[in-house]
Amino acid sequence: MAQNFWTAIFAWTTCFAMTILISLATKRTKSDTDLEGLVYWCTPKPKADAAPWWKRPAALAVIVLAMTLVLNIIFF
């Protein structure tokens, strides 16, 4: 088991170091407009205000939290 952990540690460290080295050694060939839709920070974010209340994550989170609280009170 210890050999598996050490092998995984060495493999991850090698992969991490190679990723950084290759990224630093190569030039960027794509512009921000080419990456739009593929990379999170280049993609326009949708507005949550245009969606109805039942499609907003905050409203659903409040409902789930309230249901969890009710179930905890009932089954305590």
Residue pairs with C-beta under 8 A, 6 or more apart in sequence:
32 42
33 42
35 42
36 42
36 43
36 44
37 43
48 56
48 57
48 58
53 59
54 60
